[in-house]
């Protein structure tokens, strides 16, 4: 188990969940973006609950191991979703236009017909 510390509080959750949140926070911060996470947490009274908070650019997020805590908490879909967001959120994949793409669009009007690089 690990705790996640933010400006809004400290949340006890599973180690994999905490690492996924931290990875997503770093990825967003590198892109100057902010995102919302919603994760399962263990409340002070021992009950299970959920916490939602922002991570990323201009937010403070850190994790710390909580060695004497009960059984590890996990939520595989949330972990995988956060890792996927960290890898792909905000990433724009582009490819060059083909000659057919240009011919079918209004782009041909703006291109120099003498340019043979197309």
C-alpha positions as semicolon CSV with decimal commas, in nm:
position;residue;x (nm);y (nm);z (nm)
1;X;0,000;0,000;0,000
2;X;0,106;0,358;-0,061
3;X;-0,017;0,701;0,027
4;X;-0,066;0,969;-0,236
5;X;-0,009;1,320;-0,109
6;X;-0,163;1,618;-0,289
7;X;-0,243;1,975;-0,189
8;X;-0,590;1,852;-0,096
9;X;-0,500;1,561;0,129
10;X;-0,336;1,225;0,177
11;X;-0,497;0,915;0,028
12;X;-0,414;0,552;0,113
13;X;-0,443;0,322;-0,188
14;X;-0,275;0,028;-0,355
15;X;0,087;0,051;-0,467
16;X;0,007;-0,008;-0,835
17;X;-0,269;0,253;-0,826
18;X;-0,038;0,509;-0,663
19;X;0,237;0,448;-0,918
20;X;-0,010;0,476;-1,208
21;X;-0,142;0,807;-1,069
22;X;0,212;0,938;-1,031
23;X;0,309;0,836;-1,384
24;X;-0,005;1,005;-1,523
25;X;0,071;1,319;-1,318
26;X;0,424;1,339;-1,459
27;X;0,304;1,282;-1,817
28;X;0,044;1,557;-1,783
29;X;0,293;1,792;-1,619
30;X;0,537;1,742;-1,906
31;X;0,260;1,848;-2,145
32;X;0,149;2,141;-1,928
33;X;-0,191;1,979;-1,876
34;X;-0,410;1,882;-1,581
35;X;-0,630;1,575;-1,548
36;X;-0,877;1,429;-1,301
37;X;-0,824;1,087;-1,144
38;X;-1,074;0,879;-0,950
39;X;-0,929;0,592;-0,746
40;X;-1,031;0,356;-0,466
41;X;-0,892;0,448;-0,124
42;X;-0,895;0,312;0,228
43;X;-1,059;0,559;0,465
44;X;-0,935;0,631;0,818
45;X;-1,217;0,419;0,967
46;X;-1,113;0,117;0,756
47;X;-1,397;0,151;0,506
48;X;-1,334;0,157;0,134
49;X;-1,416;0,475;-0,055
50;X;-1,312;0,671;-0,361
51;X;-1,109;0,987;-0,403
52;X;-1,114;1,222;-0,701
53;X;-0,844;1,485;-0,741
54;X;-0,648;1,672;-1,006
55;X;-0,296;1,583;-1,111
56;X;-0,049;1,722;-1,361
57;X;0,077;2,070;-1,443
58;X;0,116;2,301;-1,142
59;X;-0,014;2,037;-0,899
60;X;0,186;1,861;-0,632
61;X;0,161;1,483;-0,621
62;X;0,388;1,243;-0,438
63;X;0,370;0,887;-0,309
64;X;0,509;0,715;-0,001
65;X;0,513;0,350;0,098
66;X;0,281;0,261;0,386
67;X;0,441;-0,065;0,507
68;X;0,214;-0,152;0,800
69;X;-0,113;-0,130;0,615
70;X;-0,361;-0,409;0,539
71;X;-0,392;-0,616;0,225
72;X;-0,289;-0,452;-0,102
73;X;-0,571;-0,273;-0,285
74;X;-0,596;-0,290;-0,662
75;X;-0,833;-0,201;-0,943
76;X;-0,682;-0,331;-1,265
77;X;-0,901;-0,130;-1,505
78;X;-0,810;0,194;-1,330
79;X;-0,438;0,112;-1,329
80;X;-0,438;0,019;-1,698
81;X;-0,649;0,323;-1,786
82;X;-0,408;0,558;-1,610
83;X;-0,104;0,402;-1,778
84;X;-0,281;0,432;-2,114
85;X;-0,364;0,797;-2,048
86;X;-0,005;0,864;-1,941
87;X;0,121;0,717;-2,267
88;X;-0,137;0,866;-2,502
89;X;-0,331;1,160;-2,357
90;X;-0,262;1,470;-2,555
91;X;-0,038;1,295;-2,805
92;X;-0,121;1,392;-3,160
93;X;-0,016;1,145;-3,425
94;X;0,019;1,302;-3,768
95;X;0,114;1,173;-4,108
96;X;0,194;1,343;-4,435
97;X;-0,083;1,405;-4,683
98;X;-0,072;1,191;-4,994
99;X;-0,120;1,344;-5,338
100;X;-0,472;1,194;-5,344
101;X;-0,555;1,352;-5,007
102;X;-0,447;1,692;-5,135
103;X;-0,635;1,655;-5,463
104;X;-0,956;1,570;-5,271
105;X;-0,925;1,867;-5,038
106;X;-0,909;2,245;-5,054
107;X;-0,536;2,226;-4,977
108;X;-0,453;2,212;-5,347
109;X;-0,558;2,578;-5,378
110;X;-0,283;2,686;-5,138
111;X;0,001;2,476;-5,275
112;X;0,252;2,581;-5,537
113;X;0,191;2,369;-5,849
114;X;0,563;2,386;-5,929
115;X;0,643;2,200;-5,607
116;X;0,714;1,842;-5,713
117;X;0,793;1,714;-5,364
118;X;0,434;1,593;-5,321
